[in-house]
Amino acid sequence: MNERPAPAHPQHRSGRALAHTGALRSGHPYGSDGRPPHTPRGARPRGRHDGSGTLPPVPGPSAVLLPALCAVLFALIAWQVAAHGPLRALDERLGRAAERSAVPSAAAHFFADLGNAPVALPVLGLALAWAAWRARAWRAPLAATLAMAAVPALVVPLKAWIARPGPPMMGPEAHGGFFPSGHAATAAVAYGAAVLLLFGRPRWPVLLGLALLNTCVGVGLVRCGYHWPLDVLGAWCLSGMVLWCLGRVLPGGPGASAG
């Protein structure tokens, strides 16, 4: 009677079992034979520190649409005002009509005063303090402060260069230099920067409220006879460019790059 051979115990074979882990030991990023995998993700070039190779987003054409429109519109308005063009003549007729409008004088003065530095700057200061306390960082408050400092740096030379006379209600003794409006620019940048600091990426209701507030400030300035309508519109164009730059710098702002 033939005896059955003793059952052989399975032996550990390291050749095949570790074929796919050899890449880990050798440090090769693809495989044991150096060939790249057949998946699109694996064949994608890697970054500097063996990352995924993705690049940070860059501003597309739509991202620069707002500052481009503001710059073109401001150049057109400034040219018409400085050259005594037909747009300036129409603007002055609208300004005189606005001074006689049915807008209550008390309400107009109230909103016009919101463009004064002693009113707008404390609001921005509170937002700066809150942003610095929340983030424990100086980048956002410093950026907003520089944006606010850009207002007189831009407005004052333009006023001296264009030297536009003020509305009749300012009197004959009023100095030249009303374009663009410093009050409208102060209100737009101060309150706009405060919104960016407090909300980061503000929703539409907040943006609509901010636009309504600045519209009331502009109407108040024209109704009180402090500025012509184009003075206010030019200031809004400058403010739009300043706030766009601020949004690109602020962490979590509407134009901040994802990192």
Helices and strands as residue ranges (DSSP letters): H 14-17, H 22-26, H 40-43, H 65-82, H 86-99, H 105-113, H 117-135, H 139-162, G 168-170, H 182-199, H 204-223, H 229-249
